[in-house]
């Protein structure tokens, strides 16, 4: 079964790398990753400046994984970058596929419900605050199920260099243990959002559908690896017109 799956992924990768689309995809992923690093650095430096003025400091440390059990969605644009990273790191790709099978048994159904709920809310033009209110109970249930991210190995994120913005946008300034779901203490978390200029640079890299189509991180990556990227091909065609 595993050999068949890897063979299927290899076939998809070959198609994703050939011709004008393959060249466009690789160039796009390189540009997106560069913009992503810049956006992270700018927002992080801004936070450090603010905390320093208050006499506070970030308490997050290596191998602290409290954030790695939350529901995380990712746009197709970012999913492409993660898949490209896995294409260039085959052992990590195999690790993800192995971990995904374990994640799927516990996390797929609840994630699918959250994705469906979010999609319906967005399609009805529901205000963002209402969408958050509708999906928060489901996201809380996901957290309570104690489902580790399939990109987590030995308390370390193995796609750290290309991790989604929600994963790199949370910093605690309270004792690390307060971030545990079951604790009675309320953690003090700073949510980082890239400034408008950095976000615009990322969104201008390609067609809007690459940013608008968004689902649970593991589901997105598994689909791209095993089914390919039709929307990406359509965006590639539009970019050449």
N, C-alpha and C positions, 0 to 999 in steps of 0.2 A: 504493500500500500504506500509506504513512504517513498520507495523508489519511483513508483508511478507518479506521485505528486511532484517530486523533484524534477522528473523528466518533463512534466507538464509546465513547471515554472521555467525550466531552461528553454522550452519552445517559445513561451511568451516573451522571455527576455530577448531571445534572438530577434523576434519580430519588433520588439520595442527599440532595438538598437540599429536597425537597418534603414537605409534610405534617408530622404530629407526629414522624415519625422524623427528618426533616431538622432540625427544631428541637432534638430530643433530641441528635442527633449533634453539632451545632455547640456546644451547651451542654456536652456531655461533653468534647469536645476542648479547650474553653477551660479547664475545671476540671482536666483531666489535665495540660495544659501548665503551669498555675499550680503544681500540686503537684510537677511534674517540676522546675521551676526552683527551688522551695524545697528539694527533696531534694538537688539538685546543690549548691546554695549551702551547705547545712548540712554535707554530707560534705566539700566542698572546704575550708571554713573550719576544719573539724576537722583535716584533713590539714595545712594550713598551720601550725596551732598546734603539732602534733606535730613537724613538720620544723623549725620555728623553735627549739623546745626542744633539738633535736639539732644545730643549726647547719647544717642542710641546706637546699637549695632546689630547686624544680622547674626542670628544664632543658628542658622542652618549649617549643617556639617556633612561631610562626605559619609555615605552609607546611612544617612537618615532618610527613611523611605516612607514616612507618613503620607506624603502627597501622592505616592505611587499606587494607591488603592482607590483613588477617585475615578469617577467617570470622566473620560476626556474624549472630546470630539475633535476631528481635524478636517480642514478643507482639502479637497482634491489636490490643490496646488501644493500643499505641504506634504500630502501623502506621496506625491510623485518624488519629492526630494528624499524622503525616507526610503522609498523603494530603490532609488538610484544609489543611495548609500549602501543598502543591502546587496545590490548587484555587485558592488565593488568590495564587499566583505562577505564572502560566501559562507564562512563559518557562522557569522552572525545571522545570516539568512536562515540557515539550517536550525539555529537555536530558536529563532522566532517561530518557525513552523512547528517545532517540537513543543514549545511553550503554548502556542496558539491552541493546539489540540486540548491541552489541559484547561486553558482559559475558556474555550468554547463551551465546555460542559457546564460551567458555572456562570459565565458572564454573557453568553450570546443572547439568551432570551430577554433578560432585563435590558440589555443594551439596545436590542432591536425595538423594544417598546419605547424606550426613550427617544431613539431616532425617529420613529414613526410619529410620536407625539410632537416633537420639535418640527418635523416637516409639515405636519398639518397646521401647526400654529403659524409658521412662517408663511405658508401658502394663503392663510386667511388674513394676512397683513396685521396680525396681532402685535401690539406694542411690545418692545423687547422686555420691559419690566414684567408684563403679564406672562410672556413666554418663560421667563425665569421662575416666576411663581408657580406655573403649571408643572414645570419639569423638576423643580427642587425636591419634592417628595420622592420622585423616582431616583434622582441622583443620590439622595440620602440612603435610600434602600440599597442601591448599588454599593455604597461605602460600607454599610452594615454587613454586607455579604462577605467582606474581607477578601476581595478578589485581587490578587497581585497582577500588576501590568505584565504582559508577556515579554516586554522588553527589559524586564528586571532579572538580573542574575547576580547572586551573591551580594545583594543589597546595592547593586550598581546598575545604572541605566546604560545599556550598551549601544544606544543611539543618542547619547548625551549631546554630541556635536550637532545633531539635527532634530533634537526633541521639539515637540510642539510648543507654541507660545504659552498655552496655559500651564505647561509643566515648568517653564523657565520664568514664569511671571508671578510666583508666589514666594515671598520671603518672610520668615518669622523673626520677630524681635523679642519674643518671649521664650522661656525655657523650652527646649525641644520636646520634652515629654508632654507639654500642654497640647501639642498637635495631635496626640492620640485621640481617636474617635470616642473612646469610653471615658476619657478624663473629665473631671468636674470643672477643671480650670478652663477658661476661655483663652485660646491662643490669640496673639496679636499678629495678624497677617497683613502684609502689604501686597496688594494686587497690582502688578505692573502692567500697563498697557502702553505699547509704543506710541509715540506722538503722531499726530496726523501726517506730518511730512514723511515719516518712515513708513507708515501704513500705506500711504498713497503710492510710494515707490514700489512696494511689494505688489499692490493691486494692479498697477499699470504694466506689470511684466507680461501679462497674457490676457486672454478672454475672460470675462466676468464669471462664466460658469465654473472655472477652475477654483474660484473662491467661494461661490455660492453653494456648490454641492458639498455637503459636510455630513459625515457620519462618525460613529465610534471609531477611535484610532485603530484597534486591532482588526476590526471588520474591514475598514478602508484598505489597510495594507495587505491583508490576505486576498481581498478581491483583486487588487491591482496585480499582485504576484501571480494569481491563478487564472485571471480572466483578461488581463490587459487593460488598456486605457482608451476607450472609444472617445470620450469627451476630450481627452488630451489630443487625439488625432484631429478632431474637429477644430480645436483651438489652433493647432499647428497650421491647418489649411487657411484659417481666417487670418493668421499672422502674415501669410505670404501674399495676401490679396492687396 
